[in-house]
Amino acid sequence: MEYLVQQFLNALAFGAEYALVALGLAVIFSIMGLVNFAHGEVIGASAYAVFLAAGLGLSSPAFVVLLAITAAAAVSVLLERVAFRPVRNAPTTTGMLTAFGVSIILQNLFQLLISPRPQAFSLLNGLNTTWHLGPFAVSSLQVLELLAASLAIGALVLFLNRSTMGIAMRAAARDFSTVRLMGIRANRVIAAAFAISGALAGVACVFILARRGGVTPDMGFALVLKAFVACVIGGFGSLMGAAAGGMLLGFIEVGLLTLLPQELGGLKEALTYVIVTMILVYRPEGLFGSRRELGDKEF
């Protein structure tokens, strides 16, 4: 029983992490139609900002958390202004290639300017302690990550439904052309979307650092690929779908680790994508996506 509870909490924690990153991707995609594969490097930039600040003696945990979120939001907005705004009206493939290019450039900058080797970071290790609840031993990091993800999602929902900018972002996701005709500045709406996306990446970065205890140049790349899969499962463009897809992906991965024999543990990734493929065969538009009839192509 204790083992099952622990694995259930592991699935919730991993799912919450995937959901946070997937929401960051979904916010950008819903407005711009852009899959921002450089989102992982926003997490990396946030982690290196925290690492460098700690090296300068700024080691307050509260300051570190605030810096991680602020740095990620600032880097995300900067990337929008420098890299994505010039190709905003270009075809979708151009934006996707730009995102991949930015990702590779930032990874190489991390390697050249800081170090290609992993850098130890123990400042947030205090978040990862063991809480004893009766017969169960629970990792505080898992509980805090699930709580932070829930609060972040709740805050995003409130922002989108109650604030003027949030309502403008929802309208832009429906019909950007009409929103611009109503006098709402497109640049401001898109910058706000990138700032929110970056802030979600910063929250995820805090827990990644606490779990890994180190910083690497490519620490966010694999995570963004998982978040992309979560968005596809949930239905791209749906914020609820991104969160649900992230949680489902976490449960699939932990479930396979629990059920597979030790000698078959290396098949976890392959079987994960087999299950994802089966879901998409049944629901090609994702769990929360809307089905569209594309018809026959004309040549």
N, C-alpha and C positions, 0 to 999 in steps of 0.2 A: 504493500500500500504506500509506504513512504517513497519507494522508488517511482511509482506511478505519479504521485503528487509532484515529485521533483522534476520529472520529465514534462509534466503538464505546465509547470512554471517555466521550464526552459523554452517550451514552445511559445508560451505567451511572450516571453522576453525577446526571443528572436523575431517573432511576428510583429511585436511593437517596433523593433528597430527597422525592419523592412517597411512597415507601414509609414513611419516617419519619413524615410527617404522616398518612398513611392509617392507620398502626398506632395513632396517637393517637385517631383517630376510632373505629377498630374496638374498641379496649379499652373505651371508654365504651358503645358500642352493644351489645357482647356482654353487658354486665351490666344496663344500664338500658333498652335499646331506644331510646336517644336519639341522634339525629344532631346532634352538637354543632357547628353552623355558626359558633359564636363561637370555635372553636378557632383560627381565623386571627388573631383579635384577641389571643389569648394569645401568639402569635408576635409581634404588634405591641407588646404591653405589655413583653415581654421585650426587644425591640430598643430601645424607648425607655428602659427601665431602664438598659441598657448605655450608651446615648447620654448620658443624664444623668450617670451615674457617670463617664464619660470627661470630661465637662465640668467635673466637680469634681476632676479630676486623678488619678482612679483608673484608670490606663492600662496596668496589667500585663495582657498577653494571657491569662495563666492565670487571673487574677482575673475578666477579662471573660467567659471561657468559663464559669467556675463561676457567675458572677452571672446569666448568660443562662439557664442550666438551672434555677437555684434560683428566679429570679423567675418563670419560666414555670410551674413546678410550684406555687408559692405562689398566683399569680393564678388558675390553674385550680381549685385547691382552694377559693379564696375565691368564685369564681363558682358552684361547686357548692353552697356553703353559702348564698349570698345569693339566687341566681337559680333554680337547678334543684331544690334540695331542696323548696321549697314546692309545686312542680308535679310531684313525683315520681310521685304516684298519679293524676295527671290523664291524659286521653287522649294518645296519641302526638303528635297534631297540636298540642296545647297546648305540649308540650315543644319541638317544632320551631319554633313561632312565638316562644317565649321565647328560643330560641337566636338566631334572626334579630334579635329586638329587642335582645338584649344586644350582638350584633355591631354594630348600627347605633349604639347608645348609646356604645360604646367608641370607635368611629371618630370620632364627633362630639366626644367628650372629648379625644381626641388632637389634633384640629384646634383646639379652643378653648383647651386648656390649654398646648399646646406650639406647634404651627404647622401650618397646612394644606399648607405647602410641603415638598418633600423636604429632608431634613437630611443633609449629607454626613457620612460616618463612615468614616475611613480606617484605624482602629486595627488591623483584622484583615486589611488588604490584604497583609500579609506571608505569609498562608497561600496566596495565589495567586501562586506563582512557577512558573518553568519548570524542569523536570528533564529532562536529556538522558540518554536510555538508548540508547546506540548511535546508530542513525540516526533514532531517534524522539524527538520533543520532547513531553513529557507535562506537563500542568498538575498541580502538587502539590495544588491544591484538589480536583480530581477524585478523585485517589487517596485523599486524607484523608477526603473525604466518603463514599466507598464503604467505607473501613475503619471509620469511625465508625458508619455505618449497620449494618454487619455486627456490630460489637461491641455496639451497642445492641439489636439483635434477639437476639443470643446471650444477653445479660444478661437480657432479658425472658423468654426461654424458660427459663433457669435459675431465675429468680425464680418463675415460674408453676409449675414442676415440683418445686422443692426447698424453698421457704419455706412456712411455715404460712399466711401471708397470701395467697401466690400460689395455693396449693391451694384456699383459701377463695374466691378470686376465680373460679377455674375452676368450682368447684361452684356459685357464684352464677350464673354464665353458663348453667349447665344448668337449675337449679331454685332460684330465689331463695327461694321460700316455705319449702322444706325446709331450706335453710341457716339461715334465721332460726329455725326450730323447733329446730334443734340448738344454739342459744345463741350463734351468731356475730352480732355486731352489724352490722347493715346499713350504718349510717352510716360505720363504720370501713372496711368493704370498698369502699364507693363512693368515699369520700375517697381511699383508696389508688389506686383506678383513675384518678381525676382527677389525682392527683399524678404517676402514671406517664405519663399522657397529656400533661401539661404538660411533664414532663422531656424527652420525645421531641420536643415542639415547641421546647423550648429548644435542643436539639442541632441541629435543622433551622435555627433562627434564626441560630446562629453561622455556618453556611455561606451562608445567604442574605445576611447582612451582608458577609461576605468577598467574595461574588460581586458584589453590587450596589454596595457602597461607599456606601450611603445608607439612610435610614429614611423611610418615608412612612406616613400614617395607615391606608391600605388595603393595606399590603404583604402581608398574609396572606390576604386574602379570596379572591383568584383562586386562590391555591395550595390553599386548602381545597376549593374547587370541583373542582379537579383530583384532589385526594386522595379526595373523595367518589366521583368517577367510578372511581378506582382500586379503591375498596372495592366498588363495584357489580360491576366486572369480576371481581374475585376472589371475590366472594360475601360479602355483609355478615354480620358476626358471626364470620368466620374470620380469625384473625390471619395465618395463612399466606397466605390469599387476599389480604389487604390488601397484604402485602409483595410478593407475586407480581404483583398488579394494578398497583402502583406501578411496578415494574420494567418491566412490559409497556407501560404508558403512556409511559414514558420512551423506550423503543425505537421505539414507533409515531411519536412526535413527531419524534425525530431522524431516523428513517428517511424520513419524509415530507419533511423539510427537505433531506435529501441527494438524494432521488430527483426531487423536483419541480423543474421549470425555474424560473429566477429570477422570471419574470413571473407564475408561478402560486403563488409563495410565500405570498401572502395567503390561499390556500385551505387552509393547514395545519390550522387549528382545525376548519374544517368537515369536512375529510376525516378528521381524527382521530375526530370523533364519528360519522361514517359507519361507520368501522371498528369502533368500540365498539358501535354499534347492531347491526352484523352479528354480532359475537361474542355479544351478548345474545339475538339471535334464535335462534342455535344453542344457547346455554346460558343460558336466562333466569335461572337461579338463580346464575349466576356460575361461574367456573372451579372453585372449591372449595366452593361452596354445595350444599346438599341440596335436591333437588326435592320440593316438596309439592303434593299434589293439593287444590286449593281447592274444587272442585266448583261447582255452580250456586248463585247467590245467591238467597235467598228474600226476598220482599217482603211 
